[in-house]
Amino acid sequence: MIKRGKTILWLSIWKTFFKASIYFTEKTISGIHGLTIDEKIKESLKEGKNIGKLIPVIINVRHKNQMDDLLQLIMYKKNLK
């Protein structure tokens, strides 16, 4: 998904789920803690491995209820300047 030349997320489709990867910078990652998303996602930021200057948020979407978290992250990333 791309908005004005900026990649919002990377998506890969597997047999029983799909994986969405959204990359943030050190400057923009702090806003995620203010979102009403699953605490496991927020905790995964501490355990995750940075890729250069980017911090990945990776969600394996297996259930419908996870879509709300994904949509919140997409909207947050989309509205960053």
Buried (B, 14 or more C-beta within 10 A) or exposed (E): EEEEEEEBBEEEEEEEEBBBBBBBEEEBBEEBEEBEBBEEBEEBBEEEEEEEEEBBBBBEBEEEEBEEBBEBBBEBBEEEE
